Amino acid sequence: NSFNDMKQSNIGIGVEWQNTGGVTKLVNNKVVVYHNGDLNDLRRQIRQGIAKILVDNLLFGDDLGEFAGNQALLDLPKWLTDGYVAYAAENWSAKLDDQLKSKVLSGKYKNFYQFAFKQPELAGHAFWRFIADNYRKDNVTYFLYLSRIYKSLNSASTRVTKKKFKELLAEFMTKESDKYQKDLRG
């Protein structure tokens, strides 16, 4: 019924995996959501939960052994995976565009990594929208898939965009900045 109730959920109790670091609670592929009276928010939570499960299965596999093996070999930035979940759960909107415009034009971020460090979900969501707009929508999930296969963002980026990953991030910052500068002048 509320966010606090969701945090106190007993889903996953009894499903624990012992490792040398301690006990990890595994909820497997369950989605825990809460309803605050806003159906659009509930819809977003459900889409986000489903997207998170699909991304985890795509990147790391769906059984524990495969998950552990792929987790060790594939170290994707949190902004990339969380941004993909946000991209899959919510369409780009005027509100998100205003947030991005404000951040890009603020002059606080010299490069994409600074931006992604301070605003990981917005940066990731904007990055995947950028890929969809500039390199075809089909290439968004393909990019993630190739990242898993090659275990390298650079290889996936080169395959999809013909650019190294660092160059792609620089292109994102340049194009977004130019677009918003043009809006200010126009």
N, C-alpha and C positions, 0 to 999 in steps of 0.2 A: 504493500500500500504506500510505502514511502521509501526514501533513500536509506534511512536508518534501518528500517525493517529488512531491506535488501542486504545491507551489510551484515545483518545478524542471521542470514539464511543458513539453514542446516543442510543445504544441498551439497553433496560431496562428502558428508561425514562418513567415516568408515572406509573411504577410498583414499588411502594414503600410500605413499611409496617411500620406503626407507633408503636413504643414501648416506654417504659419509658426511655430508653437510648437515644432516638432520632429517626432519620429516617434511615432505612437501604434500600439500593437499591437492589432489587432482580432481577436477570436476569434469574431465573428459570433454564431451561436446554438448554440455548443457548451457543454456543461455538463461541467466538470471536477470529479470527486468523488474521495474517497479512502475506503478501508474500514479502520476501526480495530478490526474484530471485532464491532461493535455494529450489528445490522441496523436497529434503529430509527433510529440516527443516520444510517446510509446512506440510509434511506427519506426522512428529513427533508432531507438534502442534495439528493437528487434532486428532491423536491417544491419545495424552495427554488430550485433552478436553473431548473426549468421555469417556476415563477412569475415569476422575474426576467426570463426571456426574454419571456414573455407581457406583463408590465408594460412592458418597454422597447418592444415592438412596439406595444402599445396607445397608449402615450403619445407615442412618438417616431417611429413608422413602422419599416419594415423595410429600406429602402434608405438608402444613405449621405446622399443629398441631402435626403430627407425628414427623416432623423434630425438633420442639422445645422440645418435650418430650424426644426424644432420645438424642439430643444434651446435655441436662442437665444430663442424666444418663450415657452417654458413653463419656468418656474423653480420647480419644486416642492421643498419642504423634503425633505431626505434622510430624516428620521424618517417622513415620510408614505409615501414609496415603499418604503423598507426595512421599515417596519411592515406594509405591504400584502403584501410578499413573505413575511414571517414569519407573517402572518395566513393566507395561502393555503397555506403549507407545514405549519403545525402548529396543531392545534386548541387552543383555550384550555384550560388545565389548572389543577389545584389549585396546582401549583408556580408557574405564571405569576401566578395570582391572589394567592398569598402574597407574591410579589415586588412586585406592584402595591400591595397593601395596605400592605406595609412602607414603600414609597416615599411613598404618599399620606398615610399617618398620621405620617410622620417630621417633618412641619412644615418641611422644608427648601425646599419649592417653593411660592412664592406664586401662581404661575400655570402654565399648561400649557407655555409656552415654556421656562421654567426646567427643568421636568421633562424635556421633550423634548431639551433641550440636554445634560443629564447622562445620560439613559437613552433614547437615540433609538429603538432597536428595540423595547424594552418599551412605550414611550409610543405608538409607531405601531401596534403590534399591539393594544394595549388600545383605542386610538382606533377602529380598524376593527371590533373586537368590539363596542364601544359603538354604533357606527352600525348594525351588524347587529341588535343586541338592541333598540335603541330606534327605528330607522327602517326596518326590514325588511332582511333579508339581501341581497335583490336589489339594494338601493341601494348596496351597497359598491362593486361594480365600476362601476355607473352613475355614482357620484360621481366616480370616477377618469376615466371617459370624458367626463363633462361638463367636468371640469377641463381636459381637452385641447381640447375643442370651443370652450369659452368663453375658454380661456387665462387662467382666473381661478378661484381657490379660492372666493372670495366668491360668485361667480355660481353655481358648482356647489353650494355649501352652501345658498344661498338656494333654489335649485330643489329640492333633495332634502329639506331639513329646515325650510324657511321661516325660517331664521335666518342671520345673517351668520356667517362663519367664526369670527371672534373670539368671538362669542356662543356658538357651538357648543362651542368649546374650554373656555369658562368653564362651560358646562353640564356638560361631561364631568367637570371637576374637582369641581364641586359635588356632582353625583350620586354619583360614586365615593367622595368623602369622606364624604358622608352615609350611604351604604351601609355603609362600613367602620366608621363611628362607631356606627351602629345595631348592628352585629355585636358591638362591644365592650360596649355597654350590655346587649344581649339575652343 
